[in-house]
Amino acid sequence: MKNKKNPFNNSKIKVPFFKPYISKSDHVVVNNALKSNILTNGVNLENFEKSFSKFSNSKYAIGVSNATSALHLSLKALGIGKGDEVIVPDMTFVATASSVLLSGATPVLADVDDDFNLSINSIKKNLTKKTKAIIPVHFAGKPCSIKEIKKITTLNNLKLIEDCAHAIGSKLNNQHVGTFGDIGCFSFYPTKNITTLEGGMAITQSKKISDKINSLRNHGITKTLFQRYSKGHPWEYDVIEPGYNYRLDEIRAALGLNQLKQIKKLNNLRKNAFKYYNKKLENKNGIIIPTFEKNIEHSCHLYILKITKEFGMSRNELYQKLLSAGIVTSVHYKPLHTFTLFKKTCKIYDSLKNSKSCYDQIISLPLFPLISIKEQDYVIKHILN
């Protein structure tokens, strides 16, 4: 069998879309964790959860296997299931809607605003008697209109789950995202602002919700591993409902804890690169750059341009031009309504005009903590020339 070419290890690539940031200290803590005789549900996870709780100013943080499981567990913990509808943005990664399907509920696709965040007007048009929750996404690291969405959920007695997969470190009026609603869900995928390779976190201010998610992530068992071996017989526990194996192990928890200690540095590096792109690409014909606002702290997870007709070539043509120059870009995202699964399972009560038009225009440029000015200049040169 011939070896397949690795598209991520190609000598023709001059600027990759992303390079993971793994420091020397990350290697050390992972190696130390491997020496432990407890490799899951141990001290590293407990410390990571405590640190993330403090970082986000939430009362409880529960480490899980990924952000999809965090969303799934959140819906289950809030009692959302068959017969219920959950409003999600059409412009998001598939996991936002897939988690709703996993809970037994029906995703309702709503339109987005020009910044790709969930449209308030579209939310209102999608409300029905069956609506039980809203899952807004803080897209690309920019906080959505979460206060307005919170007003809608309060007025209509709905649950609010924040998809914060892009938004570690994002704040609105100095309040960290994920703390406005009932639950906030974070991702530690390799491209995210901190990584545990695979992993996620759910945060909440409610002990009841925290206890529920804790139990559900561990097969519905009523005691943690520490509790079982600290007192009495370790086999004396109960299983109160069907649960899942959505635990975050000690190796990844150790990495996450150490990466969290570096979050300010990592986010500042991203922000510097983000602002450099903006400085060089602003006021260019046919290019719409992302914006900052005074009352928000943007985690700068993605750098997304809009390419309009005035630019002189289409988004797809620009993608191919950059790829030919060894620059890897991407698109975030293909709208949910275009996928076979969601065509069959989702409901649409409102026009998706913005998400449809955005999809044809957007392109995500390389952005990662250690991207160099030289690499950015190379990208910029091939966009403008």
N, C-alpha and C positions, 0 to 999 in steps of 0.2 A: 504493500500500500504506500503510495507516494505521500510525502509530508505535505500538508496543506499550508499555504502561505498565511502568515499571521498579518492581518491588515493593520495591527497596532504596533508592529515591529518592522516597519518598512523603511528602508534607507532613503526612499524618496520623500518621506515626510520631513518637512522643515519645521513646521509648527504643529504639534499635536493639539487636538481639541482639549485634552486634559492630561495632567500628570499628577498622580496621587502624591500627597505630602506625608511622608513617613520619616520622622526624625530619628536620630541616634537613641534618644531617650525612649522613643516608642519601641524600638527593638529591645531595649533593656527590660522594660516593664512586661513585654510579652514573654520574653525568655524567663523572667522571674515567675510569672504566672504559671508557666508550664511545669515548674518545679513543685507546685502545690499538690497535695493529695486530694484537694477538692477543686474540681474543674468546672463546676456549675453551681449556681445558687450560693455563692460564697461571699467572702469579704470584698472582693473587687467589685462585684455587682452592687453590693450594699453601698459601698463608698461612691461608686459612679452615680447611683440614684440620688444619694444625699447631695452630691456636688451639683448635679443637674437641677435638682430642686432649688438649691440656693441660687444657682446661676439664673434660672428663669423666674425666681421669686414665686414658686408654686409650693403648696404644702406637701404634695406627694408626687413622686416620679417613679414610674414602673418600667424597667428595662425589658424589652421584648426582642424577638428575633428579627424584626424589620418594621418599617412604617406601615406596610400593608396589614400586618398582624395587629399593630397598634390601632389602626382604623377599625378593623374587624372587631377587636375586643371592645372598643369604645361603643360601637353600635349595639353589641350584645349586652354590655353593662348597662346601657340606657334603655334596654327592653325593646329595641326596634327590630321588627321582623316582618313576617309575611303579612301582606295587606297594607303595609306602610309605604309612604313615598318619602324620598330623601332628595333634596335639591343639591346638585353638584354643578360646577362649571363645565361647559363643553370643552374648554381649553385647559386640559390638565393631563397628567400621566394617567394611564388606564387604572392604576391601583385605587384612585379615589372612588371610581364607580364600581370597580370589581369588589371592593370591600362591602359595598351596599348589597350587591348580589349575593355575596357569601353569607350575609346576615339574613337573607330571605326577603329583604325589602326591594323596592323598585327605585332605581335612580331616575331622577327627572333632570334633564339637561337644560341648563340656563345659559344665556349669553354672557359675554364678558365686555368690559369697557376697553378703552384704548390701551390701558396698561396691562391687559390680559387678566385682570382680576374680576371677580364675579360682579355682574351688574346689579345694582339695587333695583332698578326698574324691572329687569328680567325676573328677579326673585319674586317680586310682587305679582307678576303675571303668571308665575308658576305655582302659586299657593293654591292648594285645594283642601278639601275636608280630610284627605288622606295624608297630607303633609305632616311629618312627625319630626323632621330634623333638616338642618342645612349644614353642608360641609363646604365652607369657603376655603380656597387655597391662597396662601400668601405667595403669589407667583413670582418666581425668580429672586425672591428675597425681599420684595417690596410689600409691606403690610397692605392688605386690602381694606375696604371701608368697613372694618370690623365693628365699629361703634354703631353704625347705621344698621348693620346686619343684626347686631345684638338687640337693638330696639325692635326689629321685626320679630325675632324669636320670642322676646318677652311679651310683646303684644299678642302674639298668636299661640303662646304656650308651647313653643317648639324647643327641641334640644339643639345645641350648637357645638359642633365638633370642628376644631380648626386643623386643617391640613397644613402643618408647618414644615413639610419635608424640605423646602428650600430656605427656611427662615431661621436657622440657628443664629441668634444674635440680633434679629430684627425686632425693633420696638416702635410703638406708637405712643407719643407723648411720654416717653421713658418707661412705658409698660411693655414687658416682653410679650410677643405674640404667643398664643397658646393659653394665656391666662384670662382672656376675655370671655370665653365660652365655658361649657361644661368640661371639655377635655381638649387638650392640644396634643397632636401627634407629630413626632419628629423622625427623620431618616438619617442614618449614618452610613449610607451607601458610599462606595469609594469616591464618587464625584462630589459628595456633599461637603459642607464647610468643615466638618470634622467627620472622621470615619472610624467605624469598627469593622470594616470590610462589608459585612452585612449586619444590620442591627437597627433598632428603633427605640423610641421612648414615648410613653404616654404620661402627660402631666395633668393634674387636677387639684382643685381645692377641697374636694369632697372625700372624706374617709370612706364613706359607703362605696363610692365609685372605685376608689383605689383598692379596697378589699376585694371587690368583685373582679376587677381586672387581674389582680394578683392570683386569685383562685383560678380564673379561666385560663390564664397563661400556663398553668401547671396542672392540666387534666381535671380541674374542678376539685382538687384536693384542698382540704381545709387547713393544713399545716405546711409551713416551709420546711426545707431540709434541716435547717438549724433548729427549728422548733421540735422537730421529730426526734432529733438526737440529743437535745439538751435536757430533756426530762421525760421520765416514763419510758414506755416501750415505743420504739420508732415506727412500728407497724400500726400503732393505734391512732389512726386518723380516719376521717370520713371523706367520701366523695359525694357532693351534694347536687351536682349536675354535670352533664357532659362538658368537658373542657378541651384544651388543645395543648400541644407541646410547642409553645411559643416563647420558650425561655431564651435569655441572653447569657451565653456561657462566660466563664471567668477570663478566658483569653481575650475575647472581644471587649469585655467590660474593662479590663485593665488598659487596653489600647484606647478605649473611649475616654476613660478618666484622664489619661495623660494628654490626649488630644484636646480635651476640654480646657486643660491648664494653658494651652497654647492658642485658644480661640481668638483672643484679642489681637494677637500678632497675625494670625491667619486671615482674619476678616479685614484687618487694616491693609494687608498685602493685596487682597482682592479689591478693596475699595480704591487703592492707588492705581491699580491697573484699569479698573472701571472708569475712573476719572480721566485717565490718560487717553483712553479710547474716545471719551466724550469730547475732550479738548481738541483732538485731531480730526474728529468727524463731524463736529457741530457745524451748522450752516452750510452743509454740502448738499447740493441739489439732488433731490430724490432719496435722501437718507434721513430717516427719523430716528433720533437717538433716545435712549431711555432717560428718565428724569429723576432727580432727587427732590424731595420736599422738606421744608424746614422742620416739621413736627415728627418726622420719621427717622429711624435708624435702619438703613438698608443693609442687608447682609451681603449683597452683591454676589449672589449665587450664580446667576447667569447674566451674560451681556448679550442682549437681543436687539438687533437693528430691524427697522422696517424699510423695505426697499419699494419705492413707489415708481410709477411710470416715468416720472421725470428723470430717474436715474439713468435710463437708456438701455437697461437690460433687466431681465426678470430675475427673481430670486434664484430660480433653478440655474439660470445661466451664470449668475455670480458664484453660486456654489461650485459649479464645474470649473470655472475660471480659477478659483482659489485652490481647489483640489489639484488642478494641473500644476499649480505653483508649489505644491507640497503643503498646503494649509488645510487642515481638517476642521470643518465646521459642522453644524447640525441644525435641526429644527425642533423647537419646543413649543407646541407639540402638534401632531396630527389630531384634529378635533375628534372627540369621542363618537360623534354621530356618524363618522365615516367608517367605523369598524363594524364588521359583520355581527359580532356579539352584541354590541350596544344597539344596533339597528333592530335587533330582535327583542331586546329586553328592556330598553329605556323608553321613557315617555318624553315627549316634547310638546309643550303647550304654547311656546313663544318662538318668535323668529330667532335664528342663530346667525343673524346677519354679520355681526362683528367678528365672531370666531371664524366664520367662513372667509371673510375678507382678510383677516389677519394671517390666516394660514398660508395664503398665497404670497405674503409679503415678508414674513419673518425669517431671520437667519441668526443663529447663535454663534458668536465668534469665540475663539479659544480664550479661556479665562481660568487661571489657576494661580495659587499663591506665589509660585516661583517663576511665573512667566516673566521674561526679560523685556526691557525696553526695545532691545534689538529685535526680538521676536514680534512684539507688537508693531513696531515700525514696518517690519516685513509684511505683516497682515494689512496694515493701513495702506502701504504703497500699492499693493495689488488690488485693493478695493478702489482706490482713487485713480489709478493709472491704467 
